[in-house]
Amino acid sequence: MTEFVDVAIPANAQAAAEGLGLTVQRSMTSGTWIRRLPRDEAEIAVECLRDFGFSARIADNSSAAEQPPQGNTARGA
């Protein structure tokens, strides 16, 4: 079974990530992410982005505390 992870990237790395064929999601609250990549592809993407001069990191999906909110969630009072 393939393990899926998310990759956090800086906003200015969006064009480089899209140039690699990755789909980037941007949000004012949670930042810029590449969502649900197989771990081996994510490791390659991180190395390619670092070669381009951008910092990127893999966010382990097993830690829910580290993950930004998924989608639009409304918080009531």
Phi and psi restraints in degrees (range 20) as a CNS / XPLOR table:
assign (resid 1 and name C) (resid 2 and name N)
       (resid 2 and name CA) (resid 2 and name C) 1.0 -84.0 20.0 2
assign (resid 2 and name N) (resid 2 and name CA)
       (resid 2 and name C) (resid 3 and name N) 1.0 133.8 20.0 2
assign (resid 2 and name C) (resid 3 and name N)
       (resid 3 and name CA) (resid 3 and name C) 1.0 -90.1 20.0 2
assign (resid 3 and name N) (resid 3 and name CA)
       (resid 3 and name C) (resid 4 and name N) 1.0 127.9 20.0 2
assign (resid 3 and name C) (resid 4 and name N)
       (resid 4 and name CA) (resid 4 and name C) 1.0 -101.4 20.0 2
assign (resid 4 and name N) (resid 4 and name CA)
       (resid 4 and name C) (resid 5 and name N) 1.0 140.5 20.0 2
assign (resid 4 and name C) (resid 5 and name N)
       (resid 5 and name CA) (resid 5 and name C) 1.0 -134.3 20.0 2
assign (resid 5 and name N) (resid 5 and name CA)
       (resid 5 and name C) (resid 6 and name N) 1.0 167.0 20.0 2
assign (resid 5 and name C) (resid 6 and name N)
       (resid 6 and name CA) (resid 6 and name C) 1.0 -110.3 20.0 2
assign (resid 6 and name N) (resid 6 and name CA)
       (resid 6 and name C) (resid 7 and name N) 1.0 151.0 20.0 2
assign (resid 6 and name C) (resid 7 and name N)
       (resid 7 and name CA) (resid 7 and name C) 1.0 -120.1 20.0 2
assign (resid 7 and name N) (resid 7 and name CA)
       (resid 7 and name C) (resid 8 and name N) 1.0 125.2 20.0 2
assign (resid 7 and name C) (resid 8 and name N)
       (resid 8 and name CA) (resid 8 and name C) 1.0 -91.0 20.0 2
assign (resid 8 and name N) (resid 8 and name CA)
       (resid 8 and name C) (resid 9 and name N) 1.0 131.5 20.0 2
assign (resid 8 and name C) (resid 9 and name N)
       (resid 9 and name CA) (resid 9 and name C) 1.0 -134.8 20.0 2
assign (resid 9 and name N) (resid 9 and name CA)
       (resid 9 and name C) (resid 10 and name N) 1.0 156.5 20.0 2
assign (resid 9 and name C) (resid 10 and name N)
       (resid 10 and name CA) (resid 10 and name C) 1.0 -71.3 20.0 2
assign (resid 10 and name N) (resid 10 and name CA)
       (resid 10 and name C) (resid 11 and name N) 1.0 154.7 20.0 2
assign (resid 10 and name C) (resid 11 and name N)
       (resid 11 and name CA) (resid 11 and name C) 1.0 -59.3 20.0 2
assign (resid 11 and name N) (resid 11 and name CA)
       (resid 11 and name C) (resid 12 and name N) 1.0 -34.3 20.0 2
assign (resid 11 and name C) (resid 12 and name N)
       (resid 12 and name CA) (resid 12 and name C) 1.0 -75.1 20.0 2
assign (resid 12 and name N) (resid 12 and name CA)
       (resid 12 and name C) (resid 13 and name N) 1.0 -3.4 20.0 2
assign (resid 12 and name C) (resid 13 and name N)
       (resid 13 and name CA) (resid 13 and name C) 1.0 -94.6 20.0 2
assign (resid 13 and name N) (resid 13 and name CA)
       (resid 13 and name C) (resid 14 and name N) 1.0 1.8 20.0 2
assign (resid 13 and name C) (resid 14 and name N)
       (resid 14 and name CA) (resid 14 and name C) 1.0 -59.7 20.0 2
assign (resid 14 and name N) (resid 14 and name CA)
       (resid 14 and name C) (resid 15 and name N) 1.0 -47.0 20.0 2
assign (resid 14 and name C) (resid 15 and name N)
       (resid 15 and name CA) (resid 15 and name C) 1.0 -62.3 20.0 2
assign (resid 15 and name N) (resid 15 and name CA)
       (resid 15 and name C) (resid 16 and name N) 1.0 -40.3 20.0 2
assign (resid 15 and name C) (resid 16 and name N)
       (resid 16 and name CA) (resid 16 and name C) 1.0 -66.0 20.0 2
assign (resid 16 and name N) (resid 16 and name CA)
       (resid 16 and name C) (resid 17 and name N) 1.0 -41.3 20.0 2
assign (resid 16 and name C) (resid 17 and name N)
       (resid 17 and name CA) (resid 17 and name C) 1.0 -65.6 20.0 2
assign (resid 17 and name N) (resid 17 and name CA)
       (resid 17 and name C) (resid 18 and name N) 1.0 -42.2 20.0 2
assign (resid 17 and name C) (resid 18 and name N)
       (resid 18 and name CA) (resid 18 and name C) 1.0 -67.0 20.0 2
assign (resid 18 and name N) (resid 18 and name CA)
       (resid 18 and name C) (resid 19 and name N) 1.0 -30.7 20.0 2
assign (resid 18 and name C) (resid 19 and name N)
       (resid 19 and name CA) (resid 19 and name C) 1.0 -65.7 20.0 2
assign (resid 19 and name N) (resid 19 and name CA)
       (resid 19 and name C) (resid 20 and name N) 1.0 -24.9 20.0 2
assign (resid 19 and name C) (resid 20 and name N)
       (resid 20 and name CA) (resid 20 and name C) 1.0 -85.0 20.0 2
assign (resid 20 and name N) (resid 20 and name CA)
       (resid 20 and name C) (resid 21 and name N) 1.0 -1.1 20.0 2
assign (resid 20 and name C) (resid 21 and name N)
       (resid 21 and name CA) (resid 21 and name C) 1.0 89.8 20.0 2
assign (resid 21 and name N) (resid 21 and name CA)
       (resid 21 and name C) (resid 22 and name N) 1.0 15.6 20.0 2
assign (resid 21 and name C) (resid 22 and name N)
       (resid 22 and name CA) (resid 22 and name C) 1.0 -95.5 20.0 2
assign (resid 22 and name N) (resid 22 and name CA)
       (resid 22 and name C) (resid 23 and name N) 1.0 149.4 20.0 2
assign (resid 22 and name C) (resid 23 and name N)
       (resid 23 and name CA) (resid 23 and name C) 1.0 -94.1 20.0 2
assign (resid 23 and name N) (resid 23 and name CA)
       (resid 23 and name C) (resid 24 and name N) 1.0 124.3 20.0 2
assign (resid 23 and name C) (resid 24 and name N)
       (resid 24 and name CA) (resid 24 and name C) 1.0 -108.4 20.0 2
assign (resid 24 and name N) (resid 24 and name CA)
       (resid 24 and name C) (resid 25 and name N) 1.0 136.9 20.0 2
assign (resid 24 and name C) (resid 25 and name N)
       (resid 25 and name CA) (resid 25 and name C) 1.0 -112.7 20.0 2
assign (resid 25 and name N) (resid 25 and name CA)
       (resid 25 and name C) (resid 26 and name N) 1.0 130.1 20.0 2
assign (resid 25 and name C) (resid 26 and name N)
       (resid 26 and name CA) (resid 26 and name C) 1.0 -117.4 20.0 2
assign (resid 26 and name N) (resid 26 and name CA)
       (resid 26 and name C) (resid 27 and name N) 1.0 141.8 20.0 2
assign (resid 26 and name C) (resid 27 and name N)
       (resid 27 and name CA) (resid 27 and name C) 1.0 -146.4 20.0 2
assign (resid 27 and name N) (resid 27 and name CA)
       (resid 27 and name C) (resid 28 and name N) 1.0 143.6 20.0 2
assign (resid 27 and name C) (resid 28 and name N)
       (resid 28 and name CA) (resid 28 and name C) 1.0 -65.9 20.0 2
assign (resid 28 and name N) (resid 28 and name CA)
       (resid 28 and name C) (resid 29 and name N) 1.0 -29.9 20.0 2
assign (resid 28 and name C) (resid 29 and name N)
       (resid 29 and name CA) (resid 29 and name C) 1.0 -92.9 20.0 2
assign (resid 29 and name N) (resid 29 and name CA)
       (resid 29 and name C) (resid 30 and name N) 1.0 -35.4 20.0 2
assign (resid 29 and name C) (resid 30 and name N)
       (resid 30 and name CA) (resid 30 and name C) 1.0 -109.2 20.0 2
assign (resid 30 and name N) (resid 30 and name CA)
       (resid 30 and name C) (resid 31 and name N) 1.0 -5.5 20.0 2
assign (resid 30 and name C) (resid 31 and name N)
       (resid 31 and name CA) (resid 31 and name C) 1.0 92.4 20.0 2
assign (resid 31 and name N) (resid 31 and name CA)
       (resid 31 and name C) (resid 32 and name N) 1.0 -156.5 20.0 2
assign (resid 31 and name C) (resid 32 and name N)
       (resid 32 and name CA) (resid 32 and name C) 1.0 -111.3 20.0 2
assign (resid 32 and name N) (resid 32 and name CA)
       (resid 32 and name C) (resid 33 and name N) 1.0 125.5 20.0 2
assign (resid 32 and name C) (resid 33 and name N)
       (resid 33 and name CA) (resid 33 and name C) 1.0 -137.6 20.0 2
assign (resid 33 and name N) (resid 33 and name CA)
       (resid 33 and name C) (resid 34 and name N) 1.0 150.3 20.0 2
assign (resid 33 and name C) (resid 34 and name N)
       (resid 34 and name CA) (resid 34 and name C) 1.0 -108.8 20.0 2
assign (resid 34 and name N) (resid 34 and name CA)
       (resid 34 and name C) (resid 35 and name N) 1.0 117.2 20.0 2
assign (resid 34 and name C) (resid 35 and name N)
       (resid 35 and name CA) (resid 35 and name C) 1.0 -98.2 20.0 2
assign (resid 35 and name N) (resid 35 and name CA)
       (resid 35 and name C) (resid 36 and name N) 1.0 144.7 20.0 2
assign (resid 35 and name C) (resid 36 and name N)
       (resid 36 and name CA) (resid 36 and name C) 1.0 50.7 20.0 2
assign (resid 36 and name N) (resid 36 and name CA)
       (resid 36 and name C) (resid 37 and name N) 1.0 60.0 20.0 2
assign (resid 36 and name C) (resid 37 and name N)
       (resid 37 and name CA) (resid 37 and name C) 1.0 -99.8 20.0 2
assign (resid 37 and name N) (resid 37 and name CA)
       (resid 37 and name C) (resid 38 and name N) 1.0 145.7 20.0 2
assign (resid 37 and name C) (resid 38 and name N)
       (resid 38 and name CA) (resid 38 and name C) 1.0 -60.3 20.0 2
assign (resid 38 and name N) (resid 38 and name CA)
       (resid 38 and name C) (resid 39 and name N) 1.0 143.2 20.0 2
assign (resid 38 and name C) (resid 39 and name N)
       (resid 39 and name CA) (resid 39 and name C) 1.0 -54.7 20.0 2
assign (resid 39 and name N) (resid 39 and name CA)
       (resid 39 and name C) (resid 40 and name N) 1.0 -42.5 20.0 2
assign (resid 39 and name C) (resid 40 and name N)
       (resid 40 and name CA) (resid 40 and name C) 1.0 -64.9 20.0 2
assign (resid 40 and name N) (resid 40 and name CA)
       (resid 40 and name C) (resid 41 and name N) 1.0 -37.9 20.0 2
assign (resid 40 and name C) (resid 41 and name N)
       (resid 41 and name CA) (resid 41 and name C) 1.0 -69.5 20.0 2
assign (resid 41 and name N) (resid 41 and name CA)
       (resid 41 and name C) (resid 42 and name N) 1.0 -36.2 20.0 2
assign (resid 41 and name C) (resid 42 and name N)
       (resid 42 and name CA) (resid 42 and name C) 1.0 -64.4 20.0 2
assign (resid 42 and name N) (resid 42 and name CA)
       (resid 42 and name C) (resid 43 and name N) 1.0 -40.2 20.0 2
assign (resid 42 and name C) (resid 43 and name N)
       (resid 43 and name CA) (resid 43 and name C) 1.0 -64.1 20.0 2
assign (resid 43 and name N) (resid 43 and name CA)
       (resid 43 and name C) (resid 44 and name N) 1.0 -39.1 20.0 2
assign (resid 43 and name C) (resid 44 and name N)
       (resid 44 and name CA) (resid 44 and name C) 1.0 -66.9 20.0 2
assign (resid 44 and name N) (resid 44 and name CA)
       (resid 44 and name C) (resid 45 and name N) 1.0 -43.1 20.0 2
assign (resid 44 and name C) (resid 45 and name N)
       (resid 45 and name CA) (resid 45 and name C) 1.0 -61.4 20.0 2
assign (resid 45 and name N) (resid 45 and name CA)
       (resid 45 and name C) (resid 46 and name N) 1.0 -42.6 20.0 2
assign (resid 45 and name C) (resid 46 and name N)
       (resid 46 and name CA) (resid 46 and name C) 1.0 -62.1 20.0 2
assign (resid 46 and name N) (resid 46 and name CA)
       (resid 46 and name C) (resid 47 and name N) 1.0 -43.9 20.0 2
assign (resid 46 and name C) (resid 47 and name N)
       (resid 47 and name CA) (resid 47 and name C) 1.0 -64.8 20.0 2
assign (resid 47 and name N) (resid 47 and name CA)
       (resid 47 and name C) (resid 48 and name N) 1.0 -41.2 20.0 2
assign (resid 47 and name C) (resid 48 and name N)
       (resid 48 and name CA) (resid 48 and name C) 1.0 -63.5 20.0 2
assign (resid 48 and name N) (resid 48 and name CA)
       (resid 48 and name C) (resid 49 and name N) 1.0 -44.3 20.0 2
assign (resid 48 and name C) (resid 49 and name N)
       (resid 49 and name CA) (resid 49 and name C) 1.0 -64.3 20.0 2
assign (resid 49 and name N) (resid 49 and name CA)
       (resid 49 and name C) (resid 50 and name N) 1.0 -37.0 20.0 2
assign (resid 49 and name C) (resid 50 and name N)
       (resid 50 and name CA) (resid 50 and name C) 1.0 -66.7 20.0 2
assign (resid 50 and name N) (resid 50 and name CA)
       (resid 50 and name C) (resid 51 and name N) 1.0 -35.7 20.0 2
assign (resid 50 and name C) (resid 51 and name N)
       (resid 51 and name CA) (resid 51 and name C) 1.0 -63.6 20.0 2
assign (resid 51 and name N) (resid 51 and name CA)
       (resid 51 and name C) (resid 52 and name N) 1.0 -31.7 20.0 2
assign (resid 51 and name C) (resid 52 and name N)
       (resid 52 and name CA) (resid 52 and name C) 1.0 -79.0 20.0 2
assign (resid 52 and name N) (resid 52 and name CA)
       (resid 52 and name C) (resid 53 and name N) 1.0 -7.0 20.0 2
assign (resid 52 and name C) (resid 53 and name N)
       (resid 53 and name CA) (resid 53 and name C) 1.0 98.4 20.0 2
assign (resid 53 and name N) (resid 53 and name CA)
       (resid 53 and name C) (resid 54 and name N) 1.0 12.0 20.0 2
assign (resid 53 and name C) (resid 54 and name N)
       (resid 54 and name CA) (resid 54 and name C) 1.0 -105.3 20.0 2
assign (resid 54 and name N) (resid 54 and name CA)
       (resid 54 and name C) (resid 55 and name N) 1.0 145.0 20.0 2
assign (resid 54 and name C) (resid 55 and name N)
       (resid 55 and name CA) (resid 55 and name C) 1.0 -86.0 20.0 2
assign (resid 55 and name N) (resid 55 and name CA)
       (resid 55 and name C) (resid 56 and name N) 1.0 141.8 20.0 2
assign (resid 55 and name C) (resid 56 and name N)
       (resid 56 and name CA) (resid 56 and name C) 1.0 -150.8 20.0 2
assign (resid 56 and name N) (resid 56 and name CA)
       (resid 56 and name C) (resid 57 and name N) 1.0 151.0 20.0 2
assign (resid 56 and name C) (resid 57 and name N)
       (resid 57 and name CA) (resid 57 and name C) 1.0 -144.0 20.0 2
assign (resid 57 and name N) (resid 57 and name CA)
       (resid 57 and name C) (resid 58 and name N) 1.0 150.4 20.0 2
assign (resid 57 and name C) (resid 58 and name N)
       (resid 58 and name CA) (resid 58 and name C) 1.0 -89.2 20.0 2
assign (resid 58 and name N) (resid 58 and name CA)
       (resid 58 and name C) (resid 59 and name N) 1.0 128.7 20.0 2
assign (resid 58 and name C) (resid 59 and name N)
       (resid 59 and name CA) (resid 59 and name C) 1.0 -100.2 20.0 2
assign (resid 59 and name N) (resid 59 and name CA)
       (resid 59 and name C) (resid 60 and name N) 1.0 118.0 20.0 2
assign (resid 59 and name C) (resid 60 and name N)
       (resid 60 and name CA) (resid 60 and name C) 1.0 -68.9 20.0 2
assign (resid 60 and name N) (resid 60 and name CA)
       (resid 60 and name C) (resid 61 and name N) 1.0 125.4 20.0 2
assign (resid 60 and name C) (resid 61 and name N)
       (resid 61 and name CA) (resid 61 and name C) 1.0 -72.9 20.0 2
assign (resid 61 and name N) (resid 61 and name CA)
       (resid 61 and name C) (resid 62 and name N) 1.0 -9.8 20.0 2
assign (resid 61 and name C) (resid 62 and name N)
       (resid 62 and name CA) (resid 62 and name C) 1.0 -75.6 20.0 2
assign (resid 62 and name N) (resid 62 and name CA)
       (resid 62 and name C) (resid 63 and name N) 1.0 -16.7 20.0 2
assign (resid 62 and name C) (resid 63 and name N)
       (resid 63 and name CA) (resid 63 and name C) 1.0 -103.7 20.0 2
assign (resid 63 and name N) (resid 63 and name CA)
       (resid 63 and name C) (resid 64 and name N) 1.0 97.0 20.0 2
assign (resid 63 and name C) (resid 64 and name N)
       (resid 64 and name CA) (resid 64 and name C) 1.0 -67.5 20.0 2
assign (resid 64 and name N) (resid 64 and name CA)
       (resid 64 and name C) (resid 65 and name N) 1.0 -25.3 20.0 2
assign (resid 64 and name C) (resid 65 and name N)
       (resid 65 and name CA) (resid 65 and name C) 1.0 -67.5 20.0 2
assign (resid 65 and name N) (resid 65 and name CA)
       (resid 65 and name C) (resid 66 and name N) 1.0 -29.4 20.0 2
assign (resid 65 and name C) (resid 66 and name N)
       (resid 66 and name CA) (resid 66 and name C) 1.0 -82.1 20.0 2
assign (resid 66 and name N) (resid 66 and name CA)
       (resid 66 and name C) (resid 67 and name N) 1.0 -21.0 20.0 2
assign (resid 66 and name C) (resid 67 and name N)
       (resid 67 and name CA) (resid 67 and name C) 1.0 -79.6 20.0 2
assign (resid 67 and name N) (resid 67 and name CA)
       (resid 67 and name C) (resid 68 and name N) 1.0 140.2 20.0 2
assign (resid 67 and name C) (resid 68 and name N)
       (resid 68 and name CA) (resid 68 and name C) 1.0 -74.1 20.0 2
assign (resid 68 and name N) (resid 68 and name CA)
       (resid 68 and name C) (resid 69 and name N) 1.0 164.6 20.0 2
assign (resid 68 and name C) (resid 69 and name N)
       (resid 69 and name CA) (resid 69 and name C) 1.0 -62.1 20.0 2
assign (resid 69 and name N) (resid 69 and name CA)
       (resid 69 and name C) (resid 70 and name N) 1.0 142.8 20.0 2
assign (resid 69 and name C) (resid 70 and name N)
       (resid 70 and name CA) (resid 70 and name C) 1.0 -94.5 20.0 2
assign (resid 70 and name N) (resid 70 and name CA)
       (resid 70 and name C) (resid 71 and name N) 1.0 123.6 20.0 2
assign (resid 70 and name C) (resid 71 and name N)
       (resid 71 and name CA) (resid 71 and name C) 1.0 73.5 20.0 2
assign (resid 71 and name N) (resid 71 and name CA)
       (resid 71 and name C) (resid 72 and name N) 1.0 -163.8 20.0 2
assign (resid 71 and name C) (resid 72 and name N)
       (resid 72 and name CA) (resid 72 and name C) 1.0 -95.2 20.0 2
assign (resid 72 and name N) (resid 72 and name CA)
       (resid 72 and name C) (resid 73 and name N) 1.0 115.2 20.0 2
assign (resid 72 and name C) (resid 73 and name N)
       (resid 73 and name CA) (resid 73 and name C) 1.0 -120.2 20.0 2
assign (resid 73 and name N) (resid 73 and name CA)
       (resid 73 and name C) (resid 74 and name N) 1.0 127.5 20.0 2
assign (resid 73 and name C) (resid 74 and name N)
       (resid 74 and name CA) (resid 74 and name C) 1.0 -95.2 20.0 2
assign (resid 74 and name N) (resid 74 and name CA)
       (resid 74 and name C) (resid 75 and name N) 1.0 135.0 20.0 2
assign (resid 74 and name C) (resid 75 and name N)
       (resid 75 and name CA) (resid 75 and name C) 1.0 -108.4 20.0 2
assign (resid 75 and name N) (resid 75 and name CA)
       (resid 75 and name C) (resid 76 and name N) 1.0 123.4 20.0 2
assign (resid 75 and name C) (resid 76 and name N)
       (resid 76 and name CA) (resid 76 and name C) 1.0 -89.3 20.0 2
assign (resid 76 and name N) (resid 76 and name CA)
       (resid 76 and name C) (resid 77 and name N) 1.0 164.0 20.0 2
